[in-house]
Amino acid sequence: MKMTEKDCKGILVFAEQKKERIHRVSYELLGKGKELAAQLDCPLCSVVLGPPDMDVAELIYRGADIVYHITDPMAFAAPDEVLYEQNLVRLIRDVKPEICLFGATNFGRSLAPRVAAKLGAGLTADCTHLAIDQGQLVQIRPAFSENILAHIQSTAYPQMATVRYKEFNEAPRDTNRKGQIKAMEAYVSDNSPVKILEEIVKEDFDIADANVVVAAGAGVKAKEDLKMLQELAELLGGKLGASRAAVEAGLIAKDHQVGYSGNRVKPSIYIACGISGAPQHIAGMKESGIIIAINSDPSAPILNIADYAIVGNLYEIIPKMIRKLKNMKS
Ligand SMILES: Cc1cc2nc3c(=O)[nH]c(=O)nc-3n(C[C@H](O)[C@H](O)[C@H](O)COP(=O)(O)OP(=O)(O)OC[C@H]3O[C@@H](n4cnc5c(N)ncnc54)[C@H](O)[C@@H]3O)c2cc1C
């Protein structure tokens, strides 16, 4: 049965965990959720699925009034969306929140639509802002290649959204906060349609976590040339990012892509190397602290948003930067 506006109260934030480490987007959602809950005068709740001995108090410290801890010793070790969906749908039907928020991580993007479909609710993906208007959630996200900001309101309940990582500030941590932790045993079916055959362990790489990003664009001609960008990134304690053109040219994996259809980053320093500055790229990095752009074309748009615009050949400039940094360190 579909939920209606009058059935529903409260905000529920899905806290994603991997190996019992909660993804930081969950703290960002709790930060925003707290603001929305104050406007709606409703409780802020969070749900986490994991082993019974997992420490979930952090969600209280970050603003949750109630934490629903759905427990099973083993079942949530693997990212089985079907199992997560079955348990979340049961909880949501029981608790009846008016708003459900998920991080727009790979897992969140796969899980949230399954939950919404089961509940017969709508879902706005990849929101960049959230607001309340006359008691209703306004879900704001870029549309038409970032040319407009769409304001979306759902008529179905709960109102559901995924929100991009690094859009909101993390909720401050207050270890004196008190809240309720409600532990409940998970529903685990014997015949899950998902069978994990093999786990391929990949480096846990998230460009969004980098404090310094050195990003390669189509101005970088060959894979081999990325070594000098990598060296620069390492000297600065940073990570390698890329434009979509660099990813599509096969220079680097998609995980490194910054922009509208890639990752949103907010490092202290962003160094764009041979990137023209298309709006879809800028959408992913414009919140960076200091932007340094190296481009041989003085009319490249990226130079207009750069704090330091270096017009020249990256193959000459980057080695000079590396030498300078090494000299400073020696
Ligand atoms: C729906 C949609 C989503 C998109 N999503 C993304 C996204 O997430 N991220 C993204 O990046 N793009 C995205 N794009 C693509 C985007 O529009 C651009 O095509 C792309 O960003 C261009 O990448 P670039 O700047 O590396 O390449 P180019 O535009 O080709 O620019 C290369 C730059 O390198 C400079 N250059 C060349 N040689 C040198 C040299 N030796 N030294 C210094 N400078 C040099 C050139 O002057 C030029 O400015 C998207 C497009 C669409 C339609």
Ligand as a Chemical Component Dictionary entry (heavy atoms), coordinates in Angstrom:
data_LIG
# 
_chem_comp.id                   LIG 
_chem_comp.type                 NON-POLYMER 
_chem_comp.pdbx_formal_charge   0 
_chem_comp.three_letter_code    LIG 
# 
loop_
_chem_comp_atom.comp_id 
_chem_comp_atom.atom_id 
_chem_comp_atom.alt_atom_id 
_chem_comp_atom.type_symbol 
_chem_comp_atom.charge 
_chem_comp_atom.model_Cartn_x 
_chem_comp_atom.model_Cartn_y 
_chem_comp_atom.model_Cartn_z 
_chem_comp_atom.pdbx_ordinal 
LIG C1  C1  C 0 26.230 15.415 -20.742 1  
LIG C2  C2  C 0 27.702 15.692 -20.732 2  
LIG C3  C3  C 0 28.415 15.372 -19.595 3  
LIG C4  C4  C 0 29.791 15.652 -19.531 4  
LIG N1  N1  N 0 30.477 15.362 -18.386 5  
LIG C5  C5  C 0 31.779 15.712 -18.279 6  
LIG C6  C6  C 0 32.512 15.501 -17.075 7  
LIG O1  O1  O 0 32.021 14.944 -16.095 8  
LIG N2  N2  N 0 33.802 15.914 -17.034 9  
LIG C7  C7  C 0 34.430 16.504 -18.088 10 
LIG O2  O2  O 0 35.625 16.848 -17.959 11 
LIG N3  N3  N 0 33.761 16.687 -19.249 12 
LIG C8  C8  C 0 32.480 16.293 -19.380 13 
LIG N4  N4  N 0 31.834 16.463 -20.576 14 
LIG C9  C9  C 0 32.651 16.818 -21.756 15 
LIG C10 C10 C 0 32.964 18.288 -21.844 16 
LIG O3  O3  O 0 31.927 18.952 -22.547 17 
LIG C11 C11 C 0 34.298 18.501 -22.610 18 
LIG O4  O4  O 0 34.239 17.854 -23.844 19 
LIG C12 C12 C 0 35.526 17.979 -21.879 20 
LIG O5  O5  O 0 35.525 18.474 -20.551 21 
LIG C13 C13 C 0 36.793 18.432 -22.580 22 
LIG O6  O6  O 0 37.916 17.911 -21.935 23 
LIG P1  P1  P 0 39.314 18.660 -22.048 24 
LIG O7  O7  O 0 39.178 20.031 -21.522 25 
LIG O8  O8  O 0 40.321 17.773 -21.422 26 
LIG O9  O9  O 0 39.583 18.636 -23.628 27 
LIG P2  P2  P 0 39.588 19.806 -24.656 28 
LIG O10 O10 O 0 38.344 20.585 -24.602 29 
LIG O11 O11 O 0 39.970 19.194 -25.953 30 
LIG O12 O12 O 0 40.764 20.760 -24.163 31 
LIG C14 C14 C 0 42.115 20.433 -24.179 32 
LIG C15 C15 C 0 42.870 21.668 -23.706 33 
LIG O13 O13 O 0 44.239 21.370 -23.617 34 
LIG C16 C16 C 0 44.968 22.500 -24.033 35 
LIG N5  N5  N 0 46.303 22.025 -24.437 36 
LIG C17 C17 C 0 46.628 21.242 -25.512 37 
LIG N6  N6  N 0 47.946 20.967 -25.477 38 
LIG C18 C18 C 0 48.457 21.576 -24.394 39 
LIG C19 C19 C 0 49.761 21.655 -23.857 40 
LIG N7  N7  N 0 50.796 21.007 -24.387 41 
LIG N8  N8  N 0 49.956 22.393 -22.719 42 
LIG C20 C20 C 0 48.907 23.054 -22.142 43 
LIG N9  N9  N 0 47.657 23.003 -22.626 44 
LIG C21 C21 C 0 47.422 22.262 -23.733 45 
LIG C22 C22 C 0 44.144 23.086 -25.153 46 
LIG O14 O14 O 0 44.452 24.475 -25.342 47 
LIG C23 C23 C 0 42.733 22.848 -24.666 48 
LIG O15 O15 O 0 42.255 23.990 -23.963 49 
LIG C24 C24 C 0 30.471 16.206 -20.656 50 
LIG C25 C25 C 0 29.721 16.512 -21.804 51 
LIG C26 C26 C 0 28.367 16.269 -21.846 52 
LIG C27 C27 C 0 27.601 16.629 -23.077 53 
# 
loop_
_chem_comp_bond.comp_id 
_chem_comp_bond.atom_id_1 
_chem_comp_bond.atom_id_2 
_chem_comp_bond.value_order 
_chem_comp_bond.pdbx_ordinal 
LIG C1  C2  SING 1  
LIG C2  C3  SING 2  
LIG C2  C26 DOUB 3  
LIG C3  C4  DOUB 4  
LIG C4  N1  SING 5  
LIG C4  C24 SING 6  
LIG N1  C5  DOUB 7  
LIG C5  C6  SING 8  
LIG C5  C8  SING 9  
LIG C6  O1  DOUB 10 
LIG C6  N2  SING 11 
LIG N2  C7  SING 12 
LIG C7  O2  DOUB 13 
LIG C7  N3  SING 14 
LIG N3  C8  DOUB 15 
LIG C8  N4  SING 16 
LIG N4  C9  SING 17 
LIG N4  C24 SING 18 
LIG C9  C10 SING 19 
LIG C10 O3  SING 20 
LIG C10 C11 SING 21 
LIG C11 O4  SING 22 
LIG C11 C12 SING 23 
LIG C12 O5  SING 24 
LIG C12 C13 SING 25 
LIG C13 O6  SING 26 
LIG O6  P1  SING 27 
LIG P1  O7  DOUB 28 
LIG P1  O8  SING 29 
LIG P1  O9  SING 30 
LIG O9  P2  SING 31 
LIG P2  O10 DOUB 32 
LIG P2  O11 SING 33 
LIG P2  O12 SING 34 
LIG O12 C14 SING 35 
LIG C14 C15 SING 36 
LIG C15 O13 SING 37 
LIG C15 C23 SING 38 
LIG O13 C16 SING 39 
LIG C16 N5  SING 40 
LIG C16 C22 SING 41 
LIG N5  C17 SING 42 
LIG N5  C21 SING 43 
LIG C17 N6  DOUB 44 
LIG N6  C18 SING 45 
LIG C18 C19 SING 46 
LIG C18 C21 DOUB 47 
LIG C19 N7  SING 48 
LIG C19 N8  DOUB 49 
LIG N8  C20 SING 50 
LIG C20 N9  DOUB 51 
LIG N9  C21 SING 52 
LIG C22 O14 SING 53 
LIG C22 C23 SING 54 
LIG C23 O15 SING 55 
LIG C24 C25 DOUB 56 
LIG C25 C26 SING 57 
LIG C26 C27 SING 58 
# 
